[in-house]
């Protein structure tokens, strides 16, 4: 039986419930909070900017798995520019920091390689490894801190770090954080092992990164505030979670379910498919199939909130030829053709 046929069975399976299905959760980026006397602070209640910027939810990417590793130091001996990453989670409804939120991050090493997957650039396999993945809970100031290394690039993507923020068993947001161009190039040109690679500038910038561009006018909310000092980076990102539908997610009520064609297409590295959902889906299965209906690449299996989503497709492990990107839930079936070229 083909994988496409097996997808029909999903409708008969019990599916995970997406908490708050009647009101989609959203991610909001906040300007750094200041107290009335001008002293900056991120502890206790925040004096929020009256204009909160929606940070779009973007693709989980092809390299996520639930490593379930609660730890602050995620390096596992990986070399690179040391980095301290502070993620502050804010409950925008209460305008206060969110204690006890679960922050899950994962990213590539200095050579652009992720742990836990085969078929990566250069034929590298890291199956069974867990480097540069970890989970922390936010403390009483709403901050989760990780010790890691600055991420490297891989073909088709600018440097980025994936993150998922949850409270209890509810996923509030899946997104990615990015870095200022000047800082990124200072790291890549000035420090090993980045500057020993063939293309020390990488082959993407923020302006032509397919995932960053899915954020539209609000994409800047995904750029971290980072500094390079003494050969180490400190990066900070403030994100907000809310049970109130805001921004583009509020427009979901007027959307029609749709999948846009991959861009770029044909593709030889990474392409992005945009998915519009008018309602929350408790389980959405997205995968790539060959023309015989065989699944060749799983992209997502789990809840997706109403709104716009960019789904990243890494085609480097696929043979040249024609494929189908297919998204399916209990009520939807959406398909677009994909051509892989070299």
RATA-V36357 format. One record per pair of residues at least 24 apart in sequence whose C-alpha atoms are under 7 Angstrom apart, sorted by the first residue. I is the first residue (numbers start at 0). J is the second residue. D is the distance in Angstrom with one decimal. If there is no record, write none. Layout:
I,J,D
I,J,D
This chain:
1,292,5.9
1,293,5.6
2,292,6.6
2,293,5.4
2,294,5.5
3,292,5.8
3,293,6.8
10,329,5.0
14,281,6.6
14,282,6.3
15,281,6.1
15,282,6.9
16,281,5.6
17,169,6.7
17,281,5.3
17,302,6.3
18,169,6.0
20,279,6.1
22,242,6.4
22,243,6.4
22,244,6.3
23,242,6.3
23,243,6.8
23,244,5.5
23,304,6.2
23,305,6.5
24,171,5.9
24,240,7.0
24,241,5.5
24,242,4.5
24,243,6.2
24,244,6.1
25,171,6.8
25,172,6.9
25,240,5.9
25,241,5.4
25,242,6.6
25,243,7.0
25,244,6.2
25,245,6.6
26,53,6.0
26,54,5.5
26,55,6.7
26,172,6.2
26,238,6.6
26,239,5.3
26,240,5.0
26,241,6.6
27,51,6.2
27,52,5.5
27,53,4.2
27,54,5.2
27,238,5.9
27,239,4.6
27,240,6.3
28,52,5.1
28,53,5.8
28,54,5.6
28,220,5.5
28,237,6.2
28,238,4.8
28,239,5.7
29,237,6.5
29,238,6.7
41,140,6.8
42,140,4.8
43,95,6.5
43,96,6.4
43,140,6.4
44,94,6.6
44,95,4.5
44,96,6.5
45,94,5.8
45,95,5.3
47,94,6.5
52,217,6.7
52,220,6.8
53,217,6.3
53,246,6.1
54,217,6.0
54,218,6.4
54,220,5.3
54,221,6.3
55,214,5.4
55,218,6.9
56,172,6.1
56,173,5.6
56,174,5.0
56,308,6.5
57,173,6.3
57,174,4.9
57,175,6.9
57,210,6.9
57,308,5.5
57,309,5.2
58,174,6.6
58,308,6.4
58,309,5.0
58,310,4.6
58,311,5.9
59,173,6.2
59,174,6.8
60,310,6.9
60,311,5.4
61,298,5.9
61,311,6.9
61,312,6.8
61,313,6.6
62,113,6.9
66,129,6.9
68,133,5.1
68,134,5.8
69,133,5.7
69,134,4.5
69,135,5.8
70,133,5.7
70,134,5.9
70,135,6.2
71,133,7.0
71,135,6.5
71,144,6.5
71,145,4.7
71,146,5.9
72,145,5.9
72,146,4.5
72,147,6.2
73,130,6.2
73,131,4.9
73,132,5.8
73,133,5.9
73,146,6.2
73,147,5.6
74,130,5.9
74,131,5.4
74,147,5.0
74,148,6.7
75,130,5.4
79,109,5.9
79,148,5.4
79,149,6.4
79,191,6.7
79,192,6.3
80,148,5.3
80,149,5.5
80,230,6.4
80,231,5.6
81,147,6.0
81,148,4.4
81,149,6.4
81,231,5.0
81,232,6.3
82,146,6.0
82,147,5.2
82,148,4.8
82,149,5.8
82,231,5.7
82,232,4.6
82,233,5.6
83,145,5.8
83,146,4.8
83,147,6.3
83,232,6.4
83,233,4.9
83,234,6.2
84,144,5.6
84,145,5.1
84,146,6.5
84,233,6.1
84,234,4.9
84,235,5.9
85,142,6.4
85,143,5.8
85,144,4.5
85,145,6.6
85,234,6.2
85,235,4.8
85,236,6.5
86,142,5.6
86,143,5.3
86,144,6.4
86,235,5.9
86,236,5.0
86,237,5.9
87,141,5.3
87,142,4.3
87,143,6.4
87,236,6.2
87,237,4.7
87,238,6.2
88,141,5.4
88,142,6.4
88,237,6.1
88,238,5.2
88,239,5.5
89,141,6.8
89,238,6.1
89,239,4.3
89,240,6.1
90,239,5.5
90,240,5.1
90,241,5.9
91,239,5.7
91,240,6.0
91,241,5.4
92,241,5.8
96,140,6.3
96,141,4.8
97,141,5.0
98,137,5.3
98,138,5.5
98,139,5.2
98,140,6.8
98,141,4.9
99,136,5.3
99,137,4.9
99,138,6.3
100,136,5.3
100,137,5.3
100,164,6.8
100,165,5.8
100,166,4.9
101,134,6.8
101,135,6.0
101,136,4.6
101,137,6.7
101,164,5.6
101,165,5.0
101,166,5.9
102,134,5.6
102,135,5.4
102,136,6.0
102,143,6.8
102,162,6.9
102,163,5.9
102,164,4.7
102,165,6.6
103,133,5.9
103,134,4.4
103,135,6.7
103,162,5.5
103,163,5.1
103,164,6.4
104,132,5.8
104,133,5.7
104,134,6.5
104,160,7.0
104,161,5.5
104,162,4.4
104,163,6.5
105,131,5.7
105,132,4.4
105,133,6.8
105,160,6.3
105,161,5.4
105,162,6.6
106,131,6.0
106,132,7.0
106,150,6.5
106,160,5.0
106,161,6.1
107,150,5.5
107,151,6.1
108,150,5.3
108,151,5.6
109,149,6.9
109,150,5.4
109,151,4.0
109,192,6.6
109,193,6.1
110,151,5.4
110,152,6.9
111,151,4.8
111,152,4.8
111,153,4.8
118,316,5.8
151,193,7.0
152,201,6.1
154,202,6.5
154,268,6.6
155,202,6.7
155,203,6.3
155,268,6.0
155,269,5.5
156,203,5.7
156,208,5.8
157,203,4.9
157,204,5.6
157,205,6.6
157,208,6.1
171,240,6.6
175,221,6.7
176,221,4.9
176,222,5.7
176,223,6.3
177,221,6.0
177,222,4.6
177,223,6.0
178,222,5.4
178,223,5.7
179,222,6.8
182,227,6.9
209,271,6.3
210,271,6.9
210,309,6.5
213,309,6.1
247,306,6.5
248,305,6.3
248,306,4.5
251,276,6.7
251,277,4.6
251,278,6.9
251,305,5.9
251,306,5.1
252,277,5.4
253,277,6.9
257,333,6.7
258,333,6.1
258,334,6.8
258,335,7.0
260,335,5.7
261,337,6.7
264,337,6.4
264,338,6.1
265,337,6.8
265,338,4.7
265,339,5.5
265,340,6.0
266,338,6.4
266,339,5.1
266,340,5.7
267,314,6.4
267,315,6.6
267,339,5.7
267,340,5.1
267,341,5.2
268,313,6.0
268,314,5.3
268,315,5.2
269,311,6.9
269,312,5.6
269,313,4.5
269,314,5.8
270,311,6.0
270,312,5.3
270,313,6.7
271,309,6.2
271,310,5.5
271,311,4.6
271,312,5.9
272,309,5.8
272,310,5.1
272,311,6.5
273,308,5.6
273,309,4.5
273,310,6.0
274,307,5.8
274,308,5.1
274,309,6.3
275,306,5.8
275,307,4.7
275,308,6.5
276,305,4.9
276,306,5.3
276,307,6.5
277,305,5.3
277,306,6.4
278,304,6.9
278,305,4.5
279,303,6.1
279,304,4.4
279,305,4.5
280,304,6.2
280,328,6.9
282,328,5.9
283,326,6.8
283,327,5.7
283,328,4.7
284,326,5.6
284,327,5.3
284,328,6.3
285,325,5.7
285,326,4.2
285,327,6.4
286,324,5.9
286,325,5.6
286,326,6.6
287,322,6.7
287,323,5.6
287,324,4.5
287,325,6.3
288,322,5.7
288,323,5.2
288,324,6.5
289,321,6.9
289,322,4.7
289,323,6.3
290,321,6.9
290,322,6.0
314,339,6.9
